């Protein structure tokens, strides 16, 4: 099976790779592994030292061994002890912008998920499965569905996110990302493709350093000036 769930451990396997996540004791979904295929619980490689100068979650009783700011998070919100860039940023009617996402439920289905009105990949001859992990805010009825489409034979895992507001008031979304990839190592390079007329897709490779790095096009669409994609090497 391409998707296996056991003891709060989610394993997404293709022919040559493994993507793994695990729910911890506080219901936080941690990213544990994305790399070579293995049958192990890869959370054993996590190293979370004493973090006295980091902020804590409200229910950790000021533990010096737990802070979201030091964790590999699968899909981080904001305003709750993690000071890195969030994948999702919202605000509610009282002005609060804290989003405390904890595990709620999961579902595994055959075939790939669909995104109504949006272009998407589809199932071919190979077997494809979808994993949906639902996260919920601890205060408001705000649900976040994390979707994973596993193309086992093609060694591809697709990602998408659905935000569901089940409160009785409007929710303002300031930022929402389709995916987040929180990796433990730091020796990466990013490959992207810029260009101009008659010189499309000019490859550029640069190291990933501290700070924010972004690519994009301000033409309102993808074009010969920038290809809408990158490779992390």
Backbone torsions as a table, in degrees:
resi	resn	phi	psi	omega
1	UNK	NA	140.5	-179.2
2	UNK	-71.8	-29.1	-177.4
3	UNK	-122.6	127.0	179.0
4	UNK	-130.1	132.9	179.1
5	UNK	-123.9	124.3	-178.2
6	UNK	-156.2	127.2	176.8
7	UNK	52.3	48.4	178.2
8	UNK	64.7	18.3	177.5
9	UNK	-111.2	125.1	179.2
10	UNK	-106.7	120.9	-179.5
11	UNK	-119.8	120.9	178.4
12	UNK	-110.6	113.4	-172.6
13	UNK	-114.4	135.0	166.5
14	UNK	-111.3	-175.0	-179.0
15	UNK	-59.7	-32.2	-173.6
16	UNK	-129.3	8.1	-176.6
17	UNK	-144.9	163.5	177.1
18	UNK	-136.0	130.3	173.9
19	UNK	-116.4	125.2	-171.6
20	UNK	-134.9	142.0	177.9
21	UNK	-137.1	156.6	179.9
22	UNK	-146.9	139.3	177.0
23	UNK	-87.4	127.4	-178.7
24	UNK	-90.5	-172.5	-173.9
25	UNK	-66.9	-14.5	178.8
26	UNK	-104.0	5.5	-179.6
27	UNK	82.6	10.4	177.7
28	UNK	-83.6	136.0	179.8
29	UNK	-90.3	113.2	-178.1
30	UNK	-101.1	142.3	173.4
31	UNK	-87.0	124.8	-174.8
32	UNK	-110.7	-28.7	-174.4
33	UNK	-165.6	139.8	166.1
34	UNK	-147.2	107.6	-176.6
35	UNK	177.3	-143.3	-177.4
36	UNK	-59.8	147.8	-176.2
37	UNK	-71.0	135.0	177.8
38	UNK	-150.8	161.2	179.4
39	UNK	-101.2	9.5	-174.5
40	UNK	-93.0	160.3	166.8
41	UNK	-80.8	105.7	-171.6
42	UNK	-81.7	3.0	178.5
43	UNK	-66.9	-11.1	179.6
44	UNK	-65.8	-19.9	-179.0
45	UNK	-82.6	-7.9	180.0
46	UNK	-64.3	136.1	-179.7
47	UNK	-129.1	101.4	-179.4
48	UNK	-114.5	95.6	-176.9
49	UNK	-76.9	-177.4	177.7
50	UNK	-62.6	128.9	-172.3
51	UNK	-129.7	60.0	-175.0
52	UNK	-60.6	-27.9	-174.7
53	UNK	-99.0	15.3	175.6
54	UNK	-106.4	152.1	179.3
55	UNK	-74.1	159.8	-176.5
56	UNK	-117.8	157.2	166.4
57	UNK	-67.7	154.1	-175.5
58	UNK	-63.9	-27.0	-174.5
59	UNK	-104.0	14.8	177.9
60	UNK	-94.2	3.0	179.4
61	UNK	54.4	43.1	176.7
62	UNK	56.5	38.3	179.1
63	UNK	-61.8	133.9	177.3
64	UNK	-83.7	3.8	-178.9
65	UNK	-116.1	7.8	-177.5
66	UNK	-143.2	121.1	172.6
67	UNK	-152.7	135.7	178.3
68	UNK	-63.3	-24.0	-178.8
69	UNK	-66.9	-15.4	-176.6
70	UNK	-115.7	9.4	-175.1
71	UNK	-106.1	154.3	171.6
72	UNK	-87.4	105.5	-172.8
73	UNK	-100.9	140.2	-179.3
74	UNK	-74.1	-41.4	179.0
75	UNK	-151.8	89.5	-173.0
76	UNK	-77.5	140.0	168.7
77	UNK	-91.7	-154.5	-178.6
78	UNK	-140.1	160.4	173.5
79	UNK	80.4	15.3	-177.7
80	UNK	-135.6	57.2	173.0
81	UNK	84.7	-2.9	174.4
82	UNK	-106.4	115.5	-174.5
83	UNK	-99.0	11.6	174.0
84	UNK	-85.0	176.2	-180.0
85	UNK	-68.2	128.6	179.8
86	UNK	-80.4	158.5	173.9
87	UNK	-84.0	-24.7	-179.8
88	UNK	-136.5	129.5	178.9
89	UNK	-130.1	121.5	-178.7
90	UNK	-134.3	167.7	171.4
91	UNK	-142.4	148.6	-179.5
92	UNK	-109.6	-178.5	-170.1
93	UNK	-64.8	-26.3	179.0
94	UNK	-85.5	4.2	178.5
95	UNK	92.5	-7.3	-179.5
96	UNK	-67.1	138.0	178.7
97	UNK	-122.2	12.0	177.4
98	UNK	-78.2	137.0	-179.9
99	UNK	-133.4	107.9	-175.2
100	UNK	-106.3	88.5	-175.6
101	UNK	-86.4	124.6	176.2
102	UNK	-126.3	158.9	-177.3
103	UNK	-62.7	135.9	179.0
104	UNK	-119.0	-50.2	-177.9
105	UNK	-166.5	173.5	174.6
106	UNK	-145.6	163.0	178.3
107	UNK	-151.8	136.0	176.6
108	UNK	-115.2	128.8	179.3
109	UNK	-132.8	154.8	173.2
110	UNK	-79.0	157.6	-176.2
111	UNK	73.1	167.9	-177.1
112	UNK	-91.5	147.0	176.3
113	UNK	-61.8	157.8	178.0
114	UNK	-117.8	147.2	176.7
115	UNK	-117.6	103.2	-174.1
116	UNK	-59.2	127.1	176.4
117	UNK	82.1	1.6	-178.1
118	UNK	-121.8	149.3	175.7
119	UNK	-68.0	147.8	-176.6
120	UNK	-157.9	165.0	172.5
121	UNK	-84.2	158.1	-177.2
122	UNK	-133.0	164.8	-179.3
123	UNK	-72.8	134.4	175.0
124	UNK	-103.6	-133.0	-179.7
125	UNK	-79.0	-27.6	-177.7
126	UNK	-75.1	163.6	179.9
127	UNK	-81.1	130.3	-178.6
128	UNK	-126.8	137.5	176.2
129	UNK	-127.1	158.0	177.7
130	UNK	-122.5	134.2	171.9
131	UNK	-110.9	128.2	173.7
132	UNK	-116.7	116.6	175.0
133	UNK	-107.0	123.0	-178.5
134	UNK	-101.9	124.5	176.0
135	UNK	-108.3	149.6	-179.2
136	UNK	-134.1	141.3	175.3
137	UNK	-68.0	145.2	-176.4
138	UNK	-75.2	-15.5	-177.5
139	UNK	-108.6	-53.4	-175.1
140	UNK	-105.6	160.5	178.2
141	UNK	-80.4	62.9	175.9
142	UNK	-108.7	119.8	-176.8
143	UNK	-112.9	142.1	177.6
144	UNK	-125.7	117.3	177.8
145	UNK	-95.6	117.2	175.9
146	UNK	-94.4	119.9	-175.8
147	UNK	-108.2	133.7	179.0
148	UNK	-129.7	119.4	174.4
149	UNK	-103.1	120.8	-174.2
150	UNK	-107.0	108.5	173.4
151	UNK	-92.8	94.0	-169.2
152	UNK	-62.6	-48.7	-175.6
153	UNK	-72.3	-29.7	-178.1
154	UNK	-88.2	-3.0	-178.3
155	UNK	58.5	42.9	-178.0
156	UNK	-126.7	136.7	172.8
157	UNK	-125.2	118.9	179.7
158	UNK	-96.9	155.8	-177.5
159	UNK	-131.6	147.3	173.4
160	UNK	-158.5	162.3	-177.3
161	UNK	-136.0	138.5	174.6
162	UNK	-122.7	127.6	177.8
163	UNK	-101.1	127.6	179.4
164	UNK	-121.7	120.7	179.2
165	UNK	-101.5	106.2	-179.8
166	UNK	-105.4	15.6	173.6
167	UNK	-79.6	176.5	179.0
168	UNK	-99.9	17.1	178.2
169	UNK	-137.0	158.4	-178.5
170	UNK	-65.1	149.9	176.9
171	UNK	-117.1	127.6	178.6
172	UNK	-96.6	122.3	179.4
173	UNK	-100.9	116.8	179.9
174	UNK	-89.8	-29.9	-176.9
175	UNK	-159.2	135.4	173.6
176	UNK	-144.8	128.5	179.9
177	UNK	-107.3	146.5	178.8
178	UNK	-69.6	-26.5	-176.3
179	UNK	-160.1	160.0	171.6
180	UNK	-135.6	139.4	178.3
181	UNK	-127.8	99.8	-177.4
182	UNK	-96.2	107.8	-172.1
183	UNK	-110.1	146.5	-175.7
184	UNK	-78.1	-27.7	-176.6
185	UNK	-89.7	167.4	-177.5
186	UNK	-128.8	3.9	-178.6
187	UNK	-95.9	69.7	-178.6
188	UNK	-117.8	156.3	170.5
189	UNK	-126.2	151.4	178.8
190	UNK	-114.5	134.8	178.7
191	UNK	-112.5	127.2	176.9
192	UNK	-140.3	171.7	-169.8
193	UNK	-130.2	107.2	176.3
194	UNK	-101.5	-175.2	177.9
195	UNK	167.2	-170.5	175.8
196	UNK	-156.9	-175.3	-177.2
197	UNK	-57.9	129.0	179.3
198	UNK	70.2	4.3	175.6
199	UNK	-139.6	57.1	-177.7
200	UNK	-77.6	156.0	174.3
201	UNK	53.7	54.1	173.9
202	UNK	-81.9	118.8	-174.1
203	UNK	-76.6	136.7	173.8
204	UNK	-132.4	133.5	-178.3
205	UNK	-125.4	124.8	-176.9
206	UNK	-140.7	154.9	-179.1
207	UNK	-73.9	151.9	175.9
208	UNK	-93.6	109.4	-177.8
209	UNK	-106.5	-175.7	176.3
210	UNK	-63.8	148.8	-179.8
211	UNK	102.3	-172.7	-177.0
212	UNK	-100.3	139.3	176.7
213	UNK	-129.1	131.8	-179.4
214	UNK	-142.8	152.2	172.6
215	UNK	-128.2	158.9	178.7
216	UNK	171.9	176.8	177.9
217	UNK	-126.1	136.9	178.5
218	UNK	-100.6	18.1	179.3
219	UNK	-84.0	-6.1	-176.7
220	UNK	88.2	0.5	179.5
221	UNK	-162.8	164.9	173.4
222	UNK	-70.5	152.4	-175.2
223	UNK	-159.6	-173.6	177.0
224	UNK	-67.4	-15.9	-179.1
225	UNK	-77.9	-27.8	174.6
226	UNK	-159.8	129.5	177.1
227	UNK	-80.5	132.2	-174.6
228	UNK	-79.7	66.8	179.2
229	UNK	-174.9	161.9	177.0
230	UNK	-148.5	164.3	178.7
231	UNK	-122.8	128.6	174.9
232	UNK	-96.3	119.6	-172.7
233	UNK	-115.8	NA	NA
